[in-house]
Amino acid sequence: MISSETSKHLEHAGTATLTTQLFKRGLRNVFIQGIRRMSGARTNMVGEAFTLRYIPAREDLDLLSGFENPEHPQRKAVETVPPGHVLVMDCRRETRAASGGDILLTRLKVRGAAGIVTDGCLRDSDAIATMDFPVYGAGGSAPLNLVCHHAVDMNLPIACGGVAVFPGDVLVGDAEGVVVIPRHLADEVARDAYEQEILEEFVIGEIAGGRALPGTYPPNADTLARYREWRQRRGEK
């Protein structure tokens, strides 16, 4: 479970900052490609990953009647995702059909999920655009998921937008997209991202005030000395 301090830091950290922190730790492929925020949510999405994997559909298996079975992996995933977790779907970047729609997303929201991320498409785009719930996908597509997708298993390692996602990894989403943080790094990345955001707030003020990039970004010793004084004036350590 994500600590309250880590969650608070991640709620205010940009994915740009987080990818920089992960790069410092040798992790480069952490930003899910080909997706965007599709809903009206404007605060950061933060939650642990609960995964769902699809393979290509097969006509003799993927029938509308399958949704009547409560054990259908897609429907079961929606009813199983723990509160505070993000449902992450591996759709193989297939965009010819939807991987969900506003009814399933509403159920996730009501159940307390932290959001949904899919490297496939979603239907009911107009309704999703008004939802105060974090929704990330590759765009809109009207055909139902059975046209292209066969849900097979839950809460196993998957790929989403070219990024490995393991159950329990911490996902953070903002206006730019979604970053995947390995669970064992989440606390330290959140802490260092918090510090980086404060430093960059100061640096932006310096640049806006006319200082040149050399020695300011990245900061040299003189800039760091001014930064420490600036933090003291703000009552921070």
Secondary structure, 3 states (H helix, E strand, C coil): CCCHHHHHHHHCCCHHHHHHHHHHCCCCCCECCCCEECCCCCCCEEEEEEEEEEEECCCCCCCHHHHHCCCCHHHHHHHHCCCCEEEEEECCCCCCCECCCHHHHHHHHHHCCCEEEECCEECCHHHHHCCCCCEEECCECCCCHHHCEEEEEECCCEEECCEEECCCCEEEECCCCEEEECHHHHHHHHHHHHHHHHHHHHHHHHHHCCCCCCCECCECHHHHHHHHHHHHHCCCC
